[in-house]
Amino acid sequence: MASLCSASSQMKRKISLIIYDFDGTLVDTLFDIADAVNLALNELGLRTLSRETIRKYVGKGVEKLMAQSTEGTGYTDLSQASKLFRKHYSKNLMNHTRFYPSGREILDHFRDKKQAICSNKPEEFVRRILESLGSLESFGAILGGDSLKSKKPDPEGLLYLLDRFQCSQEQAVLVGDSPVDIETGKRAGVFTCVVSFGLGDPKEIALAEPDCSIDHLSELKKLFW
């Protein structure tokens, strides 16, 4: 996907708050998530799935992940499926998980800005991963899918962060990888920047019409100041 915006096509946008999605945006967590899903499915006596199939299910929270992963099997106890996923994921959180290229560098580049996470992943897992990566201190706030009453695409999390940091909608940007992120940003009235290398489907992302698309996290330096 070619970038929809660049330093050459528009003036740099002044911001004071960068809100990042997590999975598929800052950190490549797919292999560990997929392995935990399959360990849970195996324990339930169900068929396992390819990583590419599970990739499509990531980003809407654990319950939705396991609902889609068990679809068509006749299994209906989503509470138990989610519990088993959390158990296996907790034990296998950092087997393959790493920052995407320039992830650590971009956090350092914008260290004079307010930076926050707004993810549908359980907050505990986000914090443990960031702690393992030595980057927990980069963020002024971390919201997971269980931190507030609602998950994305409800704008509650973004609105909470705008209020917490006393930041106007015009000076905030949401960086994500999916239509869910784009919808969340639009509902909160903030600028949306989507990464093309994440877990979101390119066609669905295009239909969601983000304000901006980038192919590499380093491009953020050219777009915002």
NORVENJO-V145981 format. One record per pair of residues at least 12 apart in sequence whose C-alpha atoms are under 10 Angstrom apart, sorted by the first residue. I is the first residue (numbers start at 1). GAP is how many residues later the second one is. Records with the same first field share a line. If there is no record, write none. Layout:
I=GAP / GAP
This chain:
1=194 / 195 / 196 / 201 / 202 / 205 / 212 / 213 / 214
2=194 / 211 / 212 / 213
3=191 / 192 / 193 / 209 / 210 / 211 / 212 / 213 / 216
4=189 / 190 / 205 / 206 / 207 / 208 / 209 / 210 / 211
5=188 / 206 / 207 / 208 / 209 / 214 / 217 / 218
6=206 / 207 / 208 / 213 / 214 / 216 / 217
7=212 / 213 / 214 / 215 / 216 / 217
8=214 / 215
9=214
10=212 / 213
11=211 / 212 / 213
12=208 / 209 / 210 / 211 / 212 / 213
13=157 / 158 / 159 / 160 / 178 / 209 / 210 / 211 / 212
14=156 / 157 / 158 / 159 / 209 / 210 / 211
15=98 / 99 / 152 / 153 / 154 / 155 / 156 / 157 / 158 / 176 / 208 / 209 / 210
16=94 / 96 / 97 / 98 / 99 / 149 / 150 / 151 / 152 / 153 / 154 / 155 / 156 / 157 / 208 / 209
17=93 / 95 / 96 / 97 / 98 / 99 / 123 / 144 / 145 / 148 / 149 / 150 / 151 / 152 / 153 / 154 / 155 / 156 / 157
18=89 / 92 / 95 / 96 / 97 / 98 / 99 / 121 / 153 / 154 / 155 / 156 / 157 / 173 / 206
19=95 / 96 / 97 / 98 / 99 / 100 / 120 / 122 / 123 / 139 / 142 / 143 / 153 / 154 / 155 / 156 / 157 / 166 / 171 / 173
20=95 / 96 / 97 / 98 / 99 / 119 / 122 / 153 / 154 / 155 / 156 / 157 / 161 / 173
21=38 / 95 / 96 / 97 / 98 / 99 / 100 / 122 / 123 / 153 / 154 / 155 / 156 / 157 / 160 / 173
22=37 / 77 / 95 / 96 / 97 / 98 / 99 / 104 / 108 / 122 / 153 / 154 / 155 / 176
23=35 / 36 / 74 / 76 / 96 / 97 / 98 / 103 / 153 / 154 / 175 / 176
24=31 / 34 / 35 / 75 / 76 / 152 / 153 / 154 / 171 / 172 / 173 / 174 / 175 / 176
25=74 / 75 / 78 / 150 / 151 / 152 / 153 / 169 / 170 / 171 / 172 / 173 / 174 / 175 / 191 / 192
26=72 / 73 / 74 / 75 / 76 / 77 / 78 / 80 / 81 / 91 / 149 / 150 / 151 / 169 / 172 / 191
27=70 / 71 / 72 / 73 / 74 / 76 / 77 / 99 / 102 / 103 / 106 / 171
28=68 / 69 / 70 / 71 / 72 / 73 / 169 / 170 / 171
29=26 / 29 / 64 / 65 / 66 / 67 / 68 / 69 / 70 / 71 / 100 / 170
30=21 / 22 / 24 / 25 / 28 / 66 / 67 / 68 / 168 / 169
31=20 / 21 / 23 / 24 / 61 / 62 / 63 / 64 / 65 / 66
32=19 / 56 / 57 / 58 / 59 / 60 / 61 / 62 / 63 / 64 / 65
33=18 / 21 / 22 / 25 / 32 / 52 / 53 / 55 / 56 / 57 / 59 / 60 / 61 / 63 / 64
34=14 / 15 / 16 / 17 / 18 / 19 / 20 / 21 / 23 / 24 / 35 / 51 / 55
35=13 / 14 / 15 / 16 / 19 / 50 / 53 / 54 / 57 / 58 / 60
36=48 / 49 / 50 / 51 / 52 / 53 / 54 / 55 / 56 / 57
37=12 / 14 / 17 / 25 / 28 / 29 / 32 / 33 / 44 / 45 / 47 / 48 / 49 / 51 / 52
38=12 / 13 / 16 / 31 / 47 / 50
39=45 / 46 / 48 / 49 / 50
40=26 / 29 / 40 / 41 / 42 / 43 / 44 / 45 / 46 / 47 / 48 / 49
41=25 / 28 / 29 / 40 / 43 / 44
43=38 / 41 / 42
44=26 / 31 / 36 / 37 / 40
45=30
46=23 / 24 / 27 / 28 / 29
47=22 / 23 / 26
48=21 / 22
49=20 / 21
52=147
53=15 / 16
54=12 / 14 / 15 / 145
55=143 / 144 / 145 / 146
56=12 / 13 / 143 / 144 / 145
57=12 / 142 / 143
58=62 / 63 / 120 / 141 / 142
59=60 / 61 / 62 / 86 / 93 / 118 / 119 / 120 / 121 / 122 / 140 / 141
60=59 / 60 / 61 / 85 / 91 / 92 / 93 / 118 / 120 / 121
61=21 / 58 / 59 / 60 / 61 / 83 / 84 / 85 / 90 / 91
62=16 / 17 / 19 / 20 / 21 / 23 / 24 / 58 / 59 / 60 / 83 / 84
63=15 / 16 / 17 / 18 / 19 / 20 / 22
64=14 / 18
65=13 / 16 / 17 / 20
66=12 / 13 / 14 / 15 / 16 / 17 / 18 / 19
67=12 / 14 / 15
69=12
86=36 / 39
89=36
90=34 / 35 / 38
93=32 / 33 / 35 / 36 / 39
94=34 / 35 / 38 / 39
97=32 / 35 / 36
98=31 / 32 / 34 / 35
99=30 / 31 / 34
100=97 / 98 / 116 / 117
101=115 / 116 / 117
102=114 / 115 / 116 / 117
103=113 / 114 / 115
104=29 / 30 / 31 / 34 / 113
105=112 / 113
106=111 / 112 / 113 / 114 / 115
107=28 / 31 / 32 / 110
108=27 / 30
109=109 / 111 / 112 / 116
110=28 / 110 / 111 / 114 / 115
111=27 / 28
112=113
113=25 / 26 / 27 / 112
114=24 / 25 / 26 / 27 / 51 / 53 / 58
115=22 / 23 / 24 / 25 / 26 / 27 / 46 / 50 / 57 / 58
116=22 / 23 / 24 / 25 / 26 / 27 / 42 / 45 / 49 / 58
117=22 / 23 / 24 / 25 / 26 / 27 / 40 / 41 / 44 / 57 / 58
118=23 / 24 / 25 / 26 / 27 / 29 / 33 / 34 / 39 / 40 / 43 / 56 / 57 / 58 / 63
119=23 / 24 / 25 / 26 / 27 / 28 / 32 / 33 / 38 / 57 / 62
120=23 / 24 / 25 / 26 / 27 / 30 / 31 / 32 / 33 / 37 / 60 / 61
121=22 / 23 / 24 / 25 / 26 / 30
122=21 / 22 / 23 / 24 / 25
123=19 / 20 / 21 / 22 / 23 / 24
124=18 / 19 / 20 / 21 / 22 / 23
125=19
126=16 / 17 / 18 / 19
127=15 / 16 / 17
140=21 / 24 / 25
141=20 / 23 / 24
142=15 / 19
143=14 / 15 / 17 / 18
144=13
145=12
148=12
151=29 / 33
152=28 / 29 / 30 / 31 / 32 / 33
153=26 / 27 / 28 / 29 / 30 / 31 / 32 / 33 / 34 / 35
154=26 / 27 / 29 / 30 / 31 / 33 / 34
155=26 / 28 / 29 / 30 / 31 / 32 / 33 / 34
156=28 / 31 / 32
157=27 / 31
158=14 / 15 / 16 / 26 / 27 / 29 / 30 / 31 / 32
159=25 / 26 / 28 / 29 / 30 / 31
160=28
162=26 / 28
168=21 / 22
169=16 / 19 / 20 / 21 / 22
170=19 / 20 / 21
171=19 / 20 / 53
172=13 / 17 / 18 / 19 / 20
173=12 / 16 / 17 / 18 / 19 / 20 / 38 / 51
174=12 / 14 / 16 / 17 / 18 / 19 / 20
175=16 / 17 / 18 / 19 / 20 / 35 / 37 / 38 / 39 / 42 / 45
176=16 / 17 / 18 / 19 / 20 / 22 / 23 / 24 / 34 / 37
177=15 / 16 / 17 / 18 / 19 / 20 / 21 / 22 / 23 / 24 / 25 / 28 / 36 / 37
178=16 / 17 / 18 / 20 / 21 / 22 / 23 / 24 / 26 / 27 / 28 / 30 / 32
179=15 / 21 / 22 / 23 / 24 / 25 / 26 / 27 / 28 / 29 / 30 / 31
180=20 / 24 / 25 / 28
181=12 / 13 / 19 / 24 / 27 / 29
182=12 / 23 / 26 / 27 / 28 / 29 / 30
183=25 / 26 / 27
185=25 / 26
186=22 / 23 / 24 / 25
190=21
191=19 / 20 / 21
192=17 / 18 / 19 / 20 / 21
193=16 / 17 / 18 / 19 / 20 / 21 / 27 / 30
194=12 / 15 / 16 / 17 / 18 / 19 / 20 / 21 / 23
195=15 / 17 / 18 / 19 / 20 / 21 / 22 / 24
196=17 / 18 / 19 / 20 / 21
197=17 / 18 / 19 / 20
198=17
